[in-house]
Each structure stands twice: as structure tokens, then as C-alpha cells.
């Protein structure tokens, strides 16, 4: 068999190895178990493809990415290597060809998705074809602490034991916790030969910007790079379509891609992006993780990614050929709220949610960094020696200022309104604006009323966004997104700590054109949405247009005034006696029912004893949110946690701690157990 160096030139056409590749290739070819953590674009695939040609038998490559498997198989076949893939994206003819090649013992590399391991026949099939090596791409997917957990990856360890062959695992992103779990799950805790090749991609320029007309920001970024291949990652499927259309109207070759498209349409989009120069794809994260296109010159995020690992993976699509590439990531307060609520509303255990919040915090710290972004990014992955010069903050250092007084004013406004409001109402208080809501609640008599007139409304919005970025405040999903303080905010509120903020974002906000006025304020928007949902349900049941139930202006007034009973509901414009009798109670239930009464976790318990217990737990929690004397740090359980307690009814402190975590169990445990015992 030819040597690795000979095959490198003859088959792959390379003059030499990239840094770090050769020793990994040698170890894998010799049959050592190996874990290699290499930056995207560092040549991971060669580190298992080349040993596959050196070793006898078939190398099975497990990858979660169908597009990547197809691309690599195509490239290998063009290089004269017998390779095939068994994926759900195959045509019947392609699958038949793979099976025939396996039966003839001609195939050197077989790519399969992890889901195929769930089929009981898979291990028998792999035994029969003479597997000599297992290669696992995107190995971080095995980690439940990672950003892209795939349950089927947990079967790979079983496969390795059954076949009794060496395993080589590869990933571009794995922090210390994830590395430990990879070793435990894939190698049964036995330390493999480990190669850590660093995370730096020095050819990629990093940049972040606060959203300020985000569509125009993306279009301007693309216009400055016209004719270059790029990816715009979007947070929703709908946005991929509208943004691709806007790019086409601006004269770019652009397509969209998301998981809701037909399989054939997705394949066409992937093929076009691979083959056409200068094509832009506006896509959800369903695209790109498996696109092995070397000359993507830029990646933009129209919305904030979900974690720092996801961000690193996604920008890693750019500049895989080593030539200069650029990135831009836009972010705003709505992004942060969305990501926080996705974590809080998830069904993960408390420790996982805490880890997810920490990963999001790391990304927000990168977004609001005060110095070199590369230093912040690589510091997260444990690299201390960083040379940059290729990020927006190295190009132009951020202006900073002591933001302690401004932040303390904002926190004080939150505290004095008992953390029941969003940024919009809090800013109105700080600016001393006389709104109906402020007058009705007496907030014009608060000491913080009018103390923030040194800033405009957009500037205060920038301050609140940075406070979320520093994880001083978080939206509470159980209070329609009202802001609550975290433990990190308390030392600043007490004047025991200071905080530095970026001045450039405050300056930019001062020059910002006011946005189009929304129908209601920020904190009333979720309630208005709930009222509209109730109206739609009633209208569909009665087979009448929605406005016949109540027009928009009536729902807006309900959301703003929040009537507490039928008497106050009767004072809302558009609510006559007949409609009050017919619909009043239904809309009052939406407005005044506990937030959890319309929460999916609570709705599932309707009609069951657990629903009554849930309501009692909720009431107890409200009394103890700041401890028994009302002065402790704020704490609350998510709706899904309360639902689990109500359903499972743990009968001791240990059981509660497993569901809630130690801090919440300490705060609420005795009172919760009293409720559960009283319920029998």
C-alpha cells in the first residue's frame, strides 16, 4: 500500500499536509483510538479519508449532515476513490449502487447518518461488510451539554464495542465539558489519543453590530461584496424567503433555503450553491453545516445565533480555502429575549438550562465585547495566546464609559415596579413620560420617575440591551416577558460594583431614526397576541369575521388597561352590554388568569388534579419569590418545572431537588411539600 504522503499527492492533489494533519493521519492509520479537535477548514475530513485508503476493509463515516456526506462522496468519487452514502436523501438507484459496491467489497468509505444506527439490522450489516475503522464527524453531537445534541449519537459507543474496531472522532467545537462527555460516550471513558489543534481561524474577520434597520444592514454588507459567495443565516423560515427576495431586487443572485422546503427543492438549492459562483443563500441553520464549499467569502447573521458554539460553527463556513473571509452578526433585544425564552421554556433539567444560559451569556459577551473579539472568542475555548488584528474592535476600538449610574437607575425602576414590566414601560418611567399606564399605576410618583432624561428612548433601549448582554436582567416568560434582575445585578444596585458600557452603541442610538410605532408597547404585545388568539377562536367557532367579535382598537385598549373585572371591562370602548355578557368572561380569563393559565405547561394539566396543585404551587411561589421576608434575591421556577412537581408529586426534599435544582428547592421546598401533602 502506498504511503500517506504519496496518496496525499496522487489522490487528493496536495503537496503537503496542513499543520497538525500528518500526526493525526498516522495515528488513525495505525489503528489508535483518536479524538481530534480542529478548526473548521483545518482539514478534518482528510484525517479519516486518507487512513481509510491505507487500511484494509471499509471505513464507516458517521455524520449528521446529509449535504456534507453527499459533497464528500462526490469529491471522493471524482478523485477515483470508491465511496458511497446511505442517507434518506438517496434516490433508489443511488442506494442500489452502494449496496452492490459493498457486496463486491469495492467500497473504501461508507457514509451513514446516525439515525440509521437505530435500525436493529444496521450492526449486522456493518459486521458483514468488513468494517475496519469508525470515523465520527461532528462528534460534539454526542454531548447533551453541547449545542447540537443528537440522541442517535449515543449508539455509536455500542457500535464500536460490537464491531471491536478503532474509532476516530472529529469536531471543531468542544469545550472542556463536551470533551469529557465525548470520551465517556464514545470511548467508554478510556482516554483516546487526543489532538487539540486550536480554534483560531485567522483568515476570518469578525464583526458584530446592533440592529438598526437590519434588512438595510444586510443589503449594504452584501452590496460591498457583490459577486462573492455568501450565506445569510436567518432566525425564521419566512425571513429567509423575504431576505432572498430583497437581495434579488438589489441585483444579487440569491436563493433561500430552510427545512420546510421539499427535499428536491433543497437539493437543487444545495447544488446551485455548490456550482454557481457568487450565489448568496439566505437560510436557516438547516443549511450550511454540511456544505463543503471552500470559497464562501462571507457569512452574515441577520439574527443572533443560539450559542457561542453555534456561532463558531456557522461562521466557520466562510474561508475554508484559507483566503480572507468576512463575517457580520446583527443582534438586538428581541433576539436576546427569544433565546432566553427558548431556554426557559425548554424541557431540559435545571442544570442544562443553566449551562445553556451560560453559553448564551458567552455569545452576548462577545457581541458586547469592549476589546478584541478574537481574544474573547478563543478565550471561551481556553486559548490564551491570541493574535488578532482582524476584527471590528481591533480595526476601531470601542469607546467605553462608566455606565454604573445609568444601570443603577434602570435597576431601581425595575425594583420599584416589582419587576412586572418590560423595557418600554421602564424607559417611560425613567424619561418621565406621562402615559395612561403610568398614571393608572401611580408610577409618576416613584422616586425614579423622570431621573433618566440625560438619554433618549433609543439610548435607554441600548442601555437595556447591554444589560441583557451582561446578563444583569432577563425576560421572565411567566410574566409576559417582564424583566427581572439576576444575581449579577444586585452588587451594582447596592453600589458594591461598577460596570463599563460601550459608548458607541449609545451614540448610534442617539442618531437612530424612530421605528414605526407598534400597536402597543413592548410589554403589552404578548397580551395583545393572546387576546387576538382568543378572538380568532371565538370568530372561527361562530363563523364570523374576527372584527365582529371585537375590533383591534378594543383589544388594544384591553391590553393596555387590563380590566380586572366585568365592571372595568364595561368601561373599555367597544364593549357593549351584549358583548360584555357574551364575551366578557372569556377575555377576562385571558387578561387576569395567572400567566400560567394560558401557558402550554398549565394547559396540559387542565381538568386534572395536577392542575389544581399547579395553581397552588404558583401562589406559594409568588409569596416566596423574594424569600420569606421579601428581601432576598428574586427566584422563580419555570412553568414546566411547576408542572413536573404537580404531576410527579415528590414526597421529600431530595425528590424536589432533582426537579428544581438545589437553590430553588431550598427556597420553595418546604412550602411546596406542604401543598403536595395537603393534596394527598
Secondary structure, 3 states (H helix, E strand, C coil): CCCHHHHHHHCCCCCCCCCCHHHHHHHHHCCCCEEEECCCCCCCCHHHHHHHHHCCCEEEEECCCHHHHHHHHHHHHHCCCCEEEECCCCCHHHHHHHHHHHHCCCCCEEEECHHHHHCCHHHHHHHHCCEEEEEECCHHHHCCCCCCCCHHHHHHHHHHHHHCCEEEEEECCCCHHHHHHHHHHHHCCCCCEEEECCCCCCCEEECEEECCCHHHHHHHHHHCCCCCCEEEECCCHHHHHHHHHHHHHCCCCEEEECCCCCHHHHHHHHHHHHHCCCCEEEECCCCCCCCCCCCCCEEEECCCCCCHHHHHHHHCCCCCCCCCEEEEEEECHHHHHHHHHHHHCCCCCHHHHHHHHHHHHHHHHHHCCCCCHHHHHHHHCCCCCCCCCCEHHHHCCCCEEECHHHHHHHHHHHHHCCCCCCHHHHHHHHHCCCCHHHHHHCHHHCCCCCCCCCCCHHHHHHHHHHHHHCCCEEEEHHHCCEEEECHHHHHHHCCCCCCEEEHHHHHHHHCCCCCCCCCCCCCCHHHHHHHHHHHHHHHHHHCCCHHHHCCHHHHHHHHHHCCCCHHHHCCCCCCCHHHHHHHHHHHHHHHHCCHHHHCHHHHCCCCCHHHHHHHHHHHHHHHHCCCCCCCCCCCCCCHHHHHHHHHHCCCCHHHHHHHHCHHHHHHHHHHHHHHHHHCC
